[in-house]
């Protein structure tokens, strides 16, 4: 069976609108993936504020991948890293981490293209309270295959004969497919839930047609044959389902409401780990 999901717009910073694909009421988890935002493509004007202020996470790992632009990542562990096109940031929140994503000072006075993906990967049972950590991987270390049909980049996991160096917290796969010509894409991964997101262009599967900002979910680990139009960019991702459901409240993910309530209280009271040198943060939503 398949399920088609159309992205909806969400605002994550002043003047910065993203396409939010997951979660969706019919699909709360895809393997361990519980969240996907597609930022842009958009042109940020000079002096336009595209900063995402400091905010908390628990119970998940974030995976950030940029197509265009660059951002400065800072977190409560003291990391400060510039992420650019093709780089990968993998941040594991575990029992609590805060981070911000801000415009590089040199970019604030110029118009700049921004486009990227951010995934949240829920931590498996028994690992929700692990120690927070952060890893940055340079674009040069992320494997790419250039074929007659497409350029394929394996961001995480193993696919198409490539294996990413990104260390993940559960079995998963994430690949970017940039089509050079019309072709049929075949892929299967037994035991995984899989999905294809059209970041740009068009694709079709059986009697389903997909356009930009649409997702098709495959629940049997086999996407069969997908016809991809030349010039399209597809994002293939999925993984092994978790043993139990997850709750999502704001930026907090957990298998129990008690964990979420404790994190809410810590952020509101100021006892949650904070980003060093940053006093500007997103307050706890009143809802």
C-alpha positions in Angstrom: 0.0 0.0 0.0 1.0 3.6 -0.6 0.0 6.9 1.0 0.5 10.3 -0.6 1.2 13.3 1.6 1.3 17.0 0.5 3.6 19.3 2.4 2.1 22.2 4.3 3.7 25.6 5.1 5.1 26.3 8.5 7.0 29.3 9.9 10.2 28.6 11.9 11.8 32.0 11.9 10.9 35.6 11.1 10.2 35.6 7.3 11.4 32.0 6.8 8.7 29.6 5.6 9.3 25.9 5.3 7.5 23.0 3.7 6.5 20.6 6.5 6.0 17.0 5.4 6.1 15.0 8.6 4.5 14.5 11.0 1.1 14.2 9.4 -2.1 13.0 11.0 -2.1 9.8 8.9 1.6 9.2 9.4 3.3 10.0 12.7 6.3 7.8 12.2 8.1 6.5 9.1 10.5 3.9 10.5 12.2 6.0 13.2 11.7 9.3 11.3 9.1 11.5 13.0 9.7 14.9 11.3 10.8 16.4 8.0 11.0 20.1 7.0 12.1 21.2 3.6 13.4 24.8 3.9 13.2 26.8 0.6 14.4 27.1 -2.0 14.2 30.8 -1.1 16.2 33.9 -1.4 16.8 35.7 1.9 17.1 39.4 1.4 19.9 41.6 2.9 19.3 42.0 6.6 16.4 39.5 6.6 16.3 37.6 9.8 16.6 33.8 9.1 17.9 32.9 12.5 16.3 30.0 14.5 16.8 31.0 18.1 18.0 28.5 20.8 15.4 25.8 21.5 15.4 22.4 23.3 15.2 18.8 22.1 14.9 15.5 23.9 14.5 11.9 22.7 15.6 12.4 19.1 18.5 12.9 16.7 18.3 15.8 14.2 19.9 15.4 10.7 20.5 18.6 8.8 21.5 18.7 5.1 21.8 21.8 3.0 21.5 22.1 -0.8 22.2 25.9 -0.8 23.4 28.5 1.7 25.1 28.0 5.1 24.2 28.3 8.7 26.1 28.5 12.0 25.1 25.6 14.4 25.6 26.3 18.1 24.6 23.9 20.9 24.6 23.5 24.7 27.6 21.1 24.5 29.7 24.1 23.3 29.9 23.1 19.6 30.0 25.9 17.0 30.1 24.6 13.4 29.4 26.2 10.0 27.3 23.9 7.9 27.3 24.4 4.1 26.0 22.7 1.0 26.4 18.9 1.1 27.6 18.8 4.8 25.7 16.7 7.3 25.0 17.7 11.0 23.9 14.8 13.2 22.9 15.9 16.7 21.6 13.5 19.3 19.5 15.1 22.0 19.1 12.2 24.3 18.2 13.4 27.7 18.4 17.1 26.6 20.2 19.4 24.3 19.5 23.0 23.1 20.8 24.5 19.9 20.4 27.4 17.5 20.8 27.8 13.8 21.9 31.3 12.7 23.0 33.3 9.7 26.8 33.6 9.3 27.7 37.3 10.1 29.3 37.7 6.6 26.0 36.8 4.9 23.6 39.1 6.7 24.1 42.1 4.4 23.7 40.2 1.1 20.9 38.3 -0.7 21.4 34.6 -0.3 19.8 31.4 -1.5 18.7 29.0 1.2 17.5 25.4 0.8 17.9 22.3 3.0 16.3 19.4 4.8 16.0 18.7 8.5 14.9 15.4 9.8 14.1 14.2 13.3 14.9 10.6 14.1 13.2 9.3 17.2 15.6 7.4 19.5 14.9 3.7 20.0 13.4 2.2 23.2 16.1 2.1 25.9 18.1 5.0 24.3 15.9 8.0 24.8 17.9 9.2 27.8 21.4 8.7 26.4 24.1 11.4 26.7 23.7 14.2 24.1 26.3 14.3 21.3 27.0 16.1 18.0 28.8 15.1 14.8 29.6 17.2 11.7 30.5 15.5 8.4 32.0 17.4 5.5 30.5 17.2 2.1 33.7 15.6 0.7 33.1 12.6 3.0 29.5 11.9 1.9 29.6 9.3 -0.9 28.2 10.1 -4.3 27.6 8.0 -7.4 27.4 9.6 -10.8 25.5 7.4 -13.3 24.1 7.9 -16.7 20.6 8.4 -15.1 21.3 10.3 -12.0 23.7 11.6 -9.4 23.0 9.7 -6.1 24.2 10.9 -2.7 23.8 8.6 0.2 23.6 10.9 3.2 23.0 8.1 5.8 22.9 4.4 5.8 23.7 2.1 2.8 22.0 2.2 -0.6 22.9 1.9 -4.3 26.3 0.3 -3.4 27.3 3.3 -1.2 27.7 3.5 2.5 27.6 6.8 4.4 30.0 7.5 7.3 27.3 9.1 9.3 26.8 7.2 12.6 23.0 6.8 13.3 21.1 5.6 16.3 19.0 3.0 14.5 18.9 1.2 11.1 17.9 3.8 8.4 18.7 5.1 5.0 18.6 8.6 3.4 19.6 9.2 -0.2 19.3 12.2 -2.6 18.6 11.4 -6.3 19.2 14.1 -8.9 17.8 12.8 -12.2 19.8 13.7 -15.4 17.2 12.1 -17.7 13.9 10.3 -17.5 14.5 6.9 -15.9 12.9 4.1 -13.7 14.1 4.0 -10.1 13.9 0.7 -8.3 14.8 0.2 -4.7 13.9 -2.2 -1.9 15.0 -2.7 1.7 13.2 -5.6 3.5 12.1 -4.7 7.0 12.1 -0.9 6.4 9.3 1.5 5.9 10.3 3.7 2.9 9.2 7.0 1.4 10.0 9.1 -1.6 9.8 12.9 -1.3 9.9 15.1 -4.4 12.0 18.1 -3.6 11.8 19.3 -7.2 10.2 18.0 -10.3 7.9 15.1 -11.0 7.7 11.4 -10.5 5.1 8.6 -10.8 4.4 5.2 -9.3 1.7 3.0 -10.6 -1.4 5.3 -10.8 0.1 7.9 -8.4 1.6 11.1 -9.8 3.9 13.2 -7.6 4.9 16.8 -8.0 7.2 19.1 -6.0 6.6 19.0 -2.2 4.7 15.7 -2.3 5.7 12.5 -0.4 4.8 8.9 -1.2 5.0 6.3 1.6 5.6 2.6 1.0 4.9 0.4 4.0 6.4 -2.9 2.7 10.1 -1.9 2.1 9.7 -2.0 -1.6 9.1 1.0 -3.8 8.9 -1.1 -7.0 9.5 1.0 -10.1 9.2 4.8 -9.9 9.4 6.8 -13.1 11.5 9.9 -12.5 11.4 13.0 -14.8 14.7 14.5 -15.9 15.8 17.4 -13.7 13.9 16.1 -10.7 15.4 15.8 -7.2 14.0 13.0 -5.1 14.7 12.2 -1.4 14.5 8.5 -0.5 14.4 7.8 3.2 13.1 5.3 5.7 14.1 2.8 8.3 13.3 0.0 10.7 10.0 0.8 12.7 10.4 1.5 16.4 9.1 -1.0 19.0 6.6 1.6 20.5 4.9 4.8 19.5 6.2 8.3 20.1 4.6 11.5 21.4 5.7 14.8 19.9 5.1 18.1 21.6 6.8 21.1 20.1 10.5 20.1 19.8 10.2 17.3 22.3 9.9 13.6 21.4 9.3 10.8 23.9 7.6 7.5 24.5 6.0 8.8 27.7 4.2 12.1 28.6 6.2 12.2 31.9 9.5 12.8 29.9 7.9 15.6 27.9 6.4 17.3 31.0 9.8 17.2 32.7 11.5 18.8 29.7 8.8 21.5 29.5 9.3 22.4 33.1 13.1 22.5 32.8 13.0 24.8 29.7 10.4 27.1 31.3 12.3 27.3 34.6 15.7 27.8 33.0 17.2 24.6 34.3 17.5 23.0 30.8 21.0 23.0 29.3 21.5 26.3 27.4 23.7 27.4 24.5 26.8 29.2 25.9 26.9 32.9 25.0 23.3 33.1 23.8 20.6 34.8 25.9 18.1 34.9 23.1 15.9 31.8 23.0 12.4 30.6 22.0 10.1 30.5 25.0 8.0 27.5 25.8 4.7 27.7 23.9 1.7 28.4 26.0 -0.5 25.6 24.7 
